[in-house]
């Protein structure tokens, strides 16, 4: 299973010379396993992914954690949606209020976007999911609602040998001074337990987080605590604050690593990072 990062910035794209190391595109991660292509989120990074997608790939599954604009803003620029010979599946969180298709149509409509969904040359297959388990090719995928405003899913992807967990927007502790606590009461624990790779929200410093409790995001310190609780092997800090330059990111990351001393591999996620988890290459 190969994991490719096409965007790891949070909230808003932030291109610029001060962000060339970690990148400015918003959330988009590609999972490749044998002949299966899964894409996690449709942030601005999905535009480049579509441009460089292997032409041999004729079926694509896009799994949306939620529908905040930084996770969907690139969908209309994803080239396979304009090629009817490619089958595109769009998976996203179910709600009791409005079907996923209707929510997606809000984006694919003026004045936000000039092309409506029913005008796309490719007519994507829509799948609503909640606390679900399903197969895409040989990949076993588990989705669960996690702590973030609006209906938001996290994903656990298992190829039979390795496990990858994706929690890009996640506040597992919700301001609790007693975190970490019983795993049974910890958002996202079952998704991340013993994962070989976890990409997790780390938008804030600990001081910044104190003023943003309930916004649905984590500090780097909190992300490390969560990774330790879940017993993950490796963690990539994800969803970087758009205000933080490369230099600032490295400064706050260094402080967190010195303070937390995690005893497992933790790194700042970079746009362009590739993680090879082995098996089914």
LOVEX-819498 format. One record per residue (C-alpha): residue number from 1; x, y, z; residue in one letter. Coordinates in nm, 3 decimals. Layout:
{i = NUM	u = X	v = Y	w = Z	aa = A}
...
% end
This chain:
{i = 1	u = 0.000	v = 0.000	w = 0.000	aa = X}
{i = 2	u = 0.143	v = 0.331	w = -0.111	aa = X}
{i = 3	u = 0.026	v = 0.662	w = 0.037	aa = X}
{i = 4	u = 0.089	v = 0.984	w = -0.158	aa = X}
{i = 5	u = 0.021	v = 1.327	w = -0.010	aa = X}
{i = 6	u = -0.111	v = 1.584	w = -0.260	aa = X}
{i = 7	u = -0.216	v = 1.842	w = -0.001	aa = X}
{i = 8	u = -0.180	v = 1.869	w = 0.377	aa = X}
{i = 9	u = -0.261	v = 2.235	w = 0.448	aa = X}
{i = 10	u = -0.568	v = 2.313	w = 0.657	aa = X}
{i = 11	u = -0.856	v = 2.554	w = 0.608	aa = X}
{i = 12	u = -0.725	v = 2.757	w = 0.313	aa = X}
{i = 13	u = -0.467	v = 2.707	w = 0.035	aa = X}
{i = 14	u = -0.151	v = 2.901	w = 0.118	aa = X}
{i = 15	u = 0.088	v = 2.907	w = -0.178	aa = X}
{i = 16	u = 0.402	v = 3.114	w = -0.148	aa = X}
{i = 17	u = 0.781	v = 3.098	w = -0.124	aa = X}
{i = 18	u = 0.760	v = 3.067	w = 0.255	aa = X}
{i = 19	u = 0.569	v = 2.738	w = 0.220	aa = X}
{i = 20	u = 0.764	v = 2.549	w = -0.045	aa = X}
{i = 21	u = 0.876	v = 2.267	w = 0.188	aa = X}
{i = 22	u = 0.541	v = 2.163	w = 0.336	aa = X}
{i = 23	u = 0.319	v = 2.293	w = 0.058	aa = X}
{i = 24	u = 0.008	v = 2.505	w = 0.035	aa = X}
{i = 25	u = -0.260	v = 2.274	w = -0.109	aa = X}
{i = 26	u = -0.545	v = 2.159	w = 0.113	aa = X}
{i = 27	u = -0.627	v = 1.803	w = 0.211	aa = X}
{i = 28	u = -0.586	v = 1.531	w = -0.050	aa = X}
{i = 29	u = -0.418	v = 1.192	w = -0.006	aa = X}
{i = 30	u = -0.397	v = 0.907	w = -0.257	aa = X}
{i = 31	u = -0.389	v = 0.538	w = -0.161	aa = X}
{i = 32	u = -0.263	v = 0.291	w = -0.422	aa = X}
{i = 33	u = -0.286	v = -0.086	w = -0.378	aa = X}
{i = 34	u = -0.244	v = -0.319	w = -0.675	aa = X}
{i = 35	u = -0.497	v = -0.185	w = -0.928	aa = X}
{i = 36	u = -0.705	v = 0.007	w = -0.671	aa = X}
{i = 37	u = -0.696	v = 0.387	w = -0.643	aa = X}
{i = 38	u = -0.856	v = 0.554	w = -0.340	aa = X}
{i = 39	u = -0.843	v = 0.930	w = -0.286	aa = X}
{i = 40	u = -0.905	v = 1.078	w = 0.056	aa = X}
{i = 41	u = -1.066	v = 1.423	w = 0.034	aa = X}
{i = 42	u = -1.099	v = 1.662	w = -0.256	aa = X}
{i = 43	u = -0.909	v = 1.968	w = -0.138	aa = X}
{i = 44	u = -0.710	v = 2.184	w = -0.377	aa = X}
{i = 45	u = -0.443	v = 1.912	w = -0.402	aa = X}
{i = 46	u = -0.675	v = 1.688	w = -0.603	aa = X}
{i = 47	u = -0.628	v = 1.910	w = -0.910	aa = X}
{i = 48	u = -0.262	v = 1.807	w = -0.946	aa = X}
{i = 49	u = -0.346	v = 1.446	w = -0.862	aa = X}
{i = 50	u = -0.594	v = 1.436	w = -1.149	aa = X}
{i = 51	u = -0.340	v = 1.590	w = -1.384	aa = X}
{i = 52	u = -0.080	v = 1.323	w = -1.305	aa = X}
{i = 53	u = -0.315	v = 1.026	w = -1.253	aa = X}
{i = 54	u = -0.184	v = 0.709	w = -1.414	aa = X}
{i = 55	u = -0.377	v = 0.675	w = -1.744	aa = X}
{i = 56	u = -0.413	v = 0.301	w = -1.678	aa = X}
{i = 57	u = -0.645	v = 0.379	w = -1.385	aa = X}
{i = 58	u = -1.005	v = 0.359	w = -1.503	aa = X}
{i = 59	u = -1.184	v = 0.357	w = -1.166	aa = X}
{i = 60	u = -1.134	v = 0.605	w = -0.882	aa = X}
{i = 61	u = -1.291	v = 0.616	w = -0.536	aa = X}
{i = 62	u = -1.296	v = 0.955	w = -0.359	aa = X}
{i = 63	u = -1.367	v = 0.927	w = 0.014	aa = X}
{i = 64	u = -1.471	v = 1.259	w = 0.170	aa = X}
{i = 65	u = -1.422	v = 1.296	w = 0.544	aa = X}
{i = 66	u = -1.666	v = 1.590	w = 0.544	aa = X}
{i = 67	u = -1.785	v = 1.869	w = 0.320	aa = X}
{i = 68	u = -1.606	v = 2.176	w = 0.455	aa = X}
{i = 69	u = -1.481	v = 2.377	w = 0.160	aa = X}
{i = 70	u = -1.111	v = 2.305	w = 0.214	aa = X}
{i = 71	u = -1.189	v = 1.935	w = 0.161	aa = X}
{i = 72	u = -1.408	v = 1.979	w = -0.148	aa = X}
{i = 73	u = -1.277	v = 2.289	w = -0.329	aa = X}
{i = 74	u = -1.073	v = 2.088	w = -0.578	aa = X}
{i = 75	u = -1.343	v = 1.847	w = -0.692	aa = X}
{i = 76	u = -1.458	v = 2.059	w = -0.984	aa = X}
{i = 77	u = -1.100	v = 2.071	w = -1.114	aa = X}
{i = 78	u = -1.045	v = 1.693	w = -1.095	aa = X}
{i = 79	u = -0.994	v = 1.600	w = -1.460	aa = X}
{i = 80	u = -1.140	v = 1.245	w = -1.445	aa = X}
{i = 81	u = -1.482	v = 1.403	w = -1.379	aa = X}
{i = 82	u = -1.464	v = 1.529	w = -1.737	aa = X}
{i = 83	u = -1.375	v = 1.190	w = -1.886	aa = X}
{i = 84	u = -1.675	v = 0.956	w = -1.918	aa = X}
{i = 85	u = -1.447	v = 0.655	w = -1.974	aa = X}
{i = 86	u = -1.334	v = 0.670	w = -1.607	aa = X}
{i = 87	u = -1.568	v = 0.552	w = -1.331	aa = X}
{i = 88	u = -1.563	v = 0.791	w = -1.035	aa = X}
{i = 89	u = -1.719	v = 0.701	w = -0.699	aa = X}
{i = 90	u = -1.785	v = 0.973	w = -0.441	aa = X}
{i = 91	u = -1.820	v = 0.850	w = -0.083	aa = X}
{i = 92	u = -1.919	v = 1.081	w = 0.202	aa = X}
{i = 93	u = -2.089	v = 1.110	w = 0.541	aa = X}
{i = 94	u = -2.458	v = 1.042	w = 0.574	aa = X}
{i = 95	u = -2.687	v = 1.277	w = 0.767	aa = X}
{i = 96	u = -3.052	v = 1.264	w = 0.869	aa = X}
{i = 97	u = -3.108	v = 1.610	w = 0.723	aa = X}
{i = 98	u = -3.005	v = 1.606	w = 0.358	aa = X}
{i = 99	u = -2.876	v = 1.346	w = 0.110	aa = X}
{i = 100	u = -2.508	v = 1.358	w = 0.017	aa = X}
{i = 101	u = -2.595	v = 1.424	w = -0.347	aa = X}
{i = 102	u = -2.791	v = 1.738	w = -0.257	aa = X}
{i = 103	u = -2.506	v = 1.868	w = -0.042	aa = X}
{i = 104	u = -2.254	v = 1.810	w = -0.321	aa = X}
{i = 105	u = -2.480	v = 1.993	w = -0.565	aa = X}
{i = 106	u = -2.438	v = 2.310	w = -0.358	aa = X}
{i = 107	u = -2.072	v = 2.316	w = -0.455	aa = X}
{i = 108	u = -2.134	v = 2.214	w = -0.816	aa = X}
{i = 109	u = -2.360	v = 2.512	w = -0.885	aa = X}
{i = 110	u = -2.336	v = 2.886	w = -0.952	aa = X}
{i = 111	u = -2.214	v = 3.113	w = -0.808	aa = X}
{i = 112	u = -1.964	v = 2.877	w = -0.642	aa = X}
{i = 113	u = -1.889	v = 2.673	w = -0.955	aa = X}
{i = 114	u = -2.008	v = 2.713	w = -1.315	aa = X}
{i = 115	u = -2.061	v = 2.345	w = -1.395	aa = X}
{i = 116	u = -2.353	v = 2.165	w = -1.230	aa = X}
{i = 117	u = -2.322	v = 1.797	w = -1.133	aa = X}
{i = 118	u = -2.571	v = 1.688	w = -1.398	aa = X}
{i = 119	u = -2.361	v = 1.868	w = -1.660	aa = X}
{i = 120	u = -2.043	v = 1.676	w = -1.584	aa = X}
{i = 121	u = -1.938	v = 1.441	w = -1.867	aa = X}
{i = 122	u = -1.869	v = 1.185	w = -1.595	aa = X}
{i = 123	u = -2.167	v = 1.098	w = -1.375	aa = X}
{i = 124	u = -2.011	v = 0.995	w = -1.043	aa = X}
{i = 125	u = -2.158	v = 0.714	w = -0.836	aa = X}
{i = 126	u = -2.264	v = 0.847	w = -0.494	aa = X}
{i = 127	u = -2.225	v = 0.639	w = -0.176	aa = X}
{i = 128	u = -2.346	v = 0.755	w = 0.168	aa = X}
{i = 129	u = -2.163	v = 0.601	w = 0.464	aa = X}
{i = 130	u = -2.164	v = 0.638	w = 0.842	aa = X}
{i = 131	u = -2.012	v = 0.399	w = 1.096	aa = X}
{i = 132	u = -1.947	v = 0.152	w = 0.817	aa = X}
{i = 133	u = -1.720	v = -0.126	w = 0.694	aa = X}
{i = 134	u = -1.683	v = -0.189	w = 0.322	aa = X}
{i = 135	u = -1.442	v = -0.319	w = 0.060	aa = X}
{i = 136	u = -1.286	v = -0.130	w = -0.230	aa = X}
{i = 137	u = -1.093	v = -0.384	w = -0.432	aa = X}
{i = 138	u = -0.892	v = -0.580	w = -0.176	aa = X}
{i = 139	u = -0.883	v = -0.291	w = 0.072	aa = X}
{i = 140	u = -1.096	v = -0.322	w = 0.385	aa = X}
{i = 141	u = -1.215	v = 0.024	w = 0.486	aa = X}
{i = 142	u = -1.372	v = 0.126	w = 0.814	aa = X}
{i = 143	u = -1.534	v = 0.466	w = 0.863	aa = X}
{i = 144	u = -1.654	v = 0.622	w = 1.188	aa = X}
{i = 145	u = -1.788	v = 0.959	w = 1.290	aa = X}
{i = 146	u = -1.524	v = 1.159	w = 1.477	aa = X}
{i = 147	u = -1.515	v = 1.480	w = 1.678	aa = X}
{i = 148	u = -1.528	v = 1.774	w = 1.433	aa = X}
{i = 149	u = -1.811	v = 2.022	w = 1.358	aa = X}
{i = 150	u = -2.065	v = 1.887	w = 1.111	aa = X}
{i = 151	u = -2.087	v = 1.519	w = 1.016	aa = X}
{i = 152	u = -1.722	v = 1.413	w = 0.982	aa = X}
{i = 153	u = -1.572	v = 1.070	w = 0.921	aa = X}
{i = 154	u = -1.231	v = 0.924	w = 0.985	aa = X}
{i = 155	u = -1.101	v = 0.631	w = 0.781	aa = X}
{i = 156	u = -0.903	v = 0.315	w = 0.857	aa = X}
{i = 157	u = -0.767	v = 0.131	w = 0.550	aa = X}
{i = 158	u = -0.636	v = -0.224	w = 0.588	aa = X}
{i = 159	u = -0.467	v = -0.418	w = 0.307	aa = X}
{i = 160	u = -0.434	v = -0.736	w = 0.515	aa = X}
{i = 161	u = -0.075	v = -0.659	w = 0.613	aa = X}
{i = 162	u = -0.065	v = -0.289	w = 0.697	aa = X}
{i = 163	u = -0.307	v = -0.031	w = 0.834	aa = X}
{i = 164	u = -0.332	v = 0.336	w = 0.737	aa = X}
{i = 165	u = -0.553	v = 0.576	w = 0.933	aa = X}
{i = 166	u = -0.661	v = 0.919	w = 0.813	aa = X}
{i = 167	u = -0.794	v = 1.174	w = 1.065	aa = X}
{i = 168	u = -0.718	v = 1.514	w = 0.909	aa = X}
{i = 169	u = -0.970	v = 1.723	w = 1.107	aa = X}
{i = 170	u = -1.004	v = 1.584	w = 1.457	aa = X}
{i = 171	u = -1.032	v = 1.706	w = 1.816	aa = X}
{i = 172	u = -1.011	v = 1.384	w = 2.020	aa = X}
{i = 173	u = -0.985	v = 1.549	w = 2.362	aa = X}
{i = 174	u = -1.224	v = 1.849	w = 2.329	aa = X}
{i = 175	u = -1.040	v = 2.062	w = 2.582	aa = X}
{i = 176	u = -1.018	v = 1.797	w = 2.853	aa = X}
{i = 177	u = -0.739	v = 1.848	w = 3.104	aa = X}
{i = 178	u = -0.745	v = 1.474	w = 3.172	aa = X}
{i = 179	u = -0.657	v = 1.353	w = 2.822	aa = X}
{i = 180	u = -0.560	v = 1.085	w = 2.740	aa = X}
{i = 181	u = -0.839	v = 0.893	w = 2.903	aa = X}
{i = 182	u = -1.020	v = 0.563	w = 2.860	aa = X}
{i = 183	u = -0.989	v = 0.459	w = 2.493	aa = X}
{i = 184	u = -1.356	v = 0.363	w = 2.495	aa = X}
{i = 185	u = -1.444	v = 0.731	w = 2.527	aa = X}
{i = 186	u = -1.181	v = 0.866	w = 2.288	aa = X}
{i = 187	u = -1.295	v = 0.979	w = 1.945	aa = X}
{i = 188	u = -1.112	v = 0.795	w = 1.668	aa = X}
{i = 189	u = -0.937	v = 0.541	w = 1.890	aa = X}
{i = 190	u = -1.067	v = 0.229	w = 1.715	aa = X}
{i = 191	u = -0.976	v = 0.374	w = 1.376	aa = X}
{i = 192	u = -0.617	v = 0.449	w = 1.478	aa = X}
{i = 193	u = -0.541	v = 0.160	w = 1.712	aa = X}
{i = 194	u = -0.203	v = 0.002	w = 1.623	aa = X}
{i = 195	u = -0.197	v = 0.173	w = 1.283	aa = X}
{i = 196	u = 0.124	v = 0.151	w = 1.084	aa = X}
{i = 197	u = 0.069	v = 0.509	w = 0.967	aa = X}
{i = 198	u = -0.159	v = 0.777	w = 1.107	aa = X}
{i = 199	u = -0.206	v = 1.114	w = 0.939	aa = X}
{i = 200	u = -0.358	v = 1.337	w = 1.207	aa = X}
{i = 201	u = -0.465	v = 1.695	w = 1.256	aa = X}
{i = 202	u = -0.203	v = 1.909	w = 1.432	aa = X}
{i = 203	u = -0.305	v = 2.262	w = 1.334	aa = X}
{i = 204	u = -0.231	v = 2.445	w = 1.658	aa = X}
{i = 205	u = 0.028	v = 2.501	w = 1.925	aa = X}
{i = 206	u = -0.089	v = 2.409	w = 2.274	aa = X}
{i = 207	u = -0.132	v = 2.778	w = 2.358	aa = X}
{i = 208	u = -0.334	v = 2.845	w = 2.041	aa = X}
{i = 209	u = -0.556	v = 2.545	w = 2.112	aa = X}
{i = 210	u = -0.667	v = 2.690	w = 2.448	aa = X}
{i = 211	u = -0.847	v = 2.968	w = 2.260	aa = X}
{i = 212	u = -0.999	v = 2.737	w = 1.999	aa = X}
{i = 213	u = -1.151	v = 2.454	w = 2.200	aa = X}
{i = 214	u = -1.449	v = 2.312	w = 2.015	aa = X}
{i = 215	u = -1.331	v = 2.421	w = 1.670	aa = X}
{i = 216	u = -1.265	v = 2.057	w = 1.584	aa = X}
{i = 217	u = -0.886	v = 2.065	w = 1.555	aa = X}
{i = 218	u = -0.588	v = 1.942	w = 1.755	aa = X}
{i = 219	u = -0.260	v = 2.077	w = 1.878	aa = X}
{i = 220	u = 0.058	v = 1.895	w = 1.783	aa = X}
{i = 221	u = 0.103	v = 1.802	w = 2.149	aa = X}
{i = 222	u = -0.248	v = 1.657	w = 2.158	aa = X}
{i = 223	u = -0.193	v = 1.466	w = 1.836	aa = X}
{i = 224	u = 0.119	v = 1.305	w = 1.984	aa = X}
{i = 225	u = -0.076	v = 1.209	w = 2.298	aa = X}
{i = 226	u = -0.345	v = 1.055	w = 2.079	aa = X}
{i = 227	u = -0.091	v = 0.861	w = 1.872	aa = X}
{i = 228	u = 0.073	v = 0.727	w = 2.186	aa = X}
{i = 229	u = -0.264	v = 0.621	w = 2.330	aa = X}
{i = 230	u = -0.349	v = 0.437	w = 2.006	aa = X}
{i = 231	u = -0.011	v = 0.264	w = 1.979	aa = X}
{i = 232	u = 0.062	v = 0.384	w = 1.626	aa = X}
{i = 233	u = 0.398	v = 0.309	w = 1.464	aa = X}
{i = 234	u = 0.432	v = 0.631	w = 1.268	aa = X}
{i = 235	u = 0.246	v = 0.962	w = 1.261	aa = X}
{i = 236	u = 0.238	v = 1.244	w = 1.009	aa = X}
{i = 237	u = 0.120	v = 1.577	w = 1.150	aa = X}
{i = 238	u = -0.140	v = 1.707	w = 0.904	aa = X}
{i = 239	u = -0.373	v = 2.004	w = 0.840	aa = X}
{i = 240	u = -0.109	v = 2.273	w = 0.890	aa = X}
{i = 241	u = -0.232	v = 2.620	w = 0.982	aa = X}
{i = 242	u = -0.235	v = 2.836	w = 0.665	aa = X}
{i = 243	u = -0.070	v = 3.118	w = 0.862	aa = X}
{i = 244	u = 0.236	v = 2.908	w = 0.950	aa = X}
{i = 245	u = 0.540	v = 2.924	w = 0.723	aa = X}
{i = 246	u = 0.786	v = 2.637	w = 0.683	aa = X}
{i = 247	u = 1.010	v = 2.802	w = 0.940	aa = X}
{i = 248	u = 0.726	v = 2.845	w = 1.190	aa = X}
{i = 249	u = 0.604	v = 2.487	w = 1.143	aa = X}
{i = 250	u = 0.950	v = 2.349	w = 1.212	aa = X}
{i = 251	u = 0.990	v = 2.572	w = 1.517	aa = X}
{i = 252	u = 0.666	v = 2.464	w = 1.685	aa = X}
{i = 253	u = 0.718	v = 2.100	w = 1.586	aa = X}
{i = 254	u = 1.063	v = 2.097	w = 1.744	aa = X}
{i = 255	u = 0.920	v = 2.239	w = 2.067	aa = X}
{i = 256	u = 0.647	v = 1.974	w = 2.079	aa = X}
{i = 257	u = 0.889	v = 1.689	w = 2.010	aa = X}
{i = 258	u = 1.124	v = 1.803	w = 2.286	aa = X}
{i = 259	u = 0.836	v = 1.840	w = 2.530	aa = X}
{i = 260	u = 0.652	v = 1.518	w = 2.444	aa = X}
{i = 261	u = 0.942	v = 1.282	w = 2.353	aa = X}
{i = 262	u = 0.693	v = 1.050	w = 2.179	aa = X}
{i = 263	u = 0.903	v = 0.727	w = 2.151	aa = X}
{i = 264	u = 0.751	v = 0.655	w = 1.809	aa = X}
{i = 265	u = 0.812	v = 0.814	w = 1.470	aa = X}
{i = 266	u = 0.647	v = 1.154	w = 1.428	aa = X}
{i = 267	u = 0.706	v = 1.392	w = 1.139	aa = X}
{i = 268	u = 0.552	v = 1.696	w = 0.977	aa = X}
{i = 269	u = 0.357	v = 1.586	w = 0.671	aa = X}
{i = 270	u = 0.479	v = 1.737	w = 0.344	aa = X}
{i = 271	u = 0.298	v = 1.784	w = 0.017	aa = X}
{i = 272	u = 0.467	v = 1.527	w = -0.207	aa = X}
{i = 273	u = 0.544	v = 1.282	w = 0.073	aa = X}
{i = 274	u = 0.520	v = 0.915	w = -0.023	aa = X}
{i = 275	u = 0.479	v = 0.642	w = 0.239	aa = X}
{i = 276	u = 0.535	v = 0.285	w = 0.126	aa = X}
{i = 277	u = 0.371	v = 0.052	w = 0.376	aa = X}
{i = 278	u = 0.465	v = -0.257	w = 0.175	aa = X}
{i = 279	u = 0.249	v = -0.529	w = 0.024	aa = X}
{i = 280	u = 0.057	v = -0.520	w = -0.302	aa = X}
{i = 281	u = 0.282	v = -0.267	w = -0.472	aa = X}
% end
